Amino acid sequence: MNQIIEILQRVDIIQGIVDTLLMVVFSTIVAYLIGVPIGVFVLTTEKEGLFPNKIIHKTLNVIINLGRSIPFIILLIALIPMTRAIIGTSIGVRGMIIPLAIGAIPFVARLTEASLNEVDRGVIEAAKCMGCSHLDIIFKVYLVETIPSFIRGLAITLIMLIGYSALSGAVGGGGLGNIAIENGYYRFDTQTMLVVLVFIVIIVQVIQLIFDRIAKKIDKK
Amino acid sequence: MIKINKLTKHFHLNGEKIIALDDVNLTIQKGEIYGIIGLSGAGKSTLLRCLSTLEHPDSGSIVIDDQDIFQLAGNELRKFRSNIGVVFQGYNLLMQRNAFDNISFPLKIRKDSKEIIQKRVSELFSFVGLEGKQKAYPSKLSGGQRQRVAIARALATNPSLLLFDEPTSALDAITTKQILTLIKEISLRYQVTIIIITHEIGVVKNVCDKVAVLNYGKVVEEGIVDEVLNNPKSEITKMLLGKELII
């Protein structure tokens, strides 16, 4: 117990939590702003979709698969020059938002596509018969009918990005991952690393719990 | 008036050519309740999908009030569609919206004012007998109640044509009777032409004025219900009638 208190006094866990959450939340926002429209495009350009277009559909699919097959650590390093050019730094909390977001965009696009695909084709046809335009169908049918699965996907994305953000500690990212790697890996201080890990586990559990509750509450199906 | 001219449609299924509609010609007068009956695979659903413009035929046309519906596009098409109501076999309700929002949906799409929507939807709730269910979500409603929501939604825009796809196939005998009564009430109260797709001869007998019997995409018999059912000419009609006797 004393050891844990000593660790908590020596290491700024609170700052680590705040940094991790900042990185994760901002990169999630960016990833959703870009990933959701891509997911909508992938689904709506397929053969039976609202705007069938083989070329766009296939191109987007290839890009998403490419993005998803690059290991995150490699993406992280490859993006350093770009991050530096846009944000001004490639380390710390600010330096990690772009790589984390880019790492998550293809994932969010696929999640979105999968959610929208769950909407019964018959419901979309019914919407057409009620005089809906394509935009009506996207915004008032697809996106509304998939809100619960959107919330569940959000939890998955946040948790995945917590894992990615921990990884980013290895190349100068901030947050809990950085603390764990600096102490546990570079200084062989396993105890500190374990304490930090416990906090990461708690954050993950809390996020999953909260989002599960919200999804359950708003799902009327 | 609805004129279906030489409507033909085929599909490819596993490399095999399937003829869903084969030179279908029908004329349906304003205000009629018109039944289209046949076994599964007879092409009934394809015909209904053509009438709602969800499917385009290979050849032929459907002219509704002097308008060839397959020539419509963009705003004109949306306007046409909001002037027809479709009650789907699986209801196709919006699961994340309650009964009120489902029924008001086509009106909101048409951008009617809040007051008009409120008035129209309350009227529909009492007409289909769902008072007190405004806030209920479809998952909490019974099959018959969902069917009523679907019917109210189809009626919301005051359409001149109402299409029913197998309206009673998923309902028990008592609920079937209630829904058929409701369809008759709709016909009495609103100026609407009703087309019902079904495989149950009882539905045709109970509510329809006229009937067309479809088999392998062809209209094999057509006319006033009593005449067709009392004096069936085709084998398929006799079979459909016989099926009812067994039940």
Interface residues (C-beta under 8 A of the other chain):
Chain A: D120 G122 V123 E125 A126 K128 C129 M130 G131 C132 S133 D136 K140 V141 V144 E145 I147 P148 I218 D219 K220 K221
Chain B: S52 L54 R78 K79 R81 S82 I84 V86 F88 G90 N92 L93 L94 M95 Q96 R97 N98 F105 P106 I109 R110 Y137 P138 S139 R153 T157
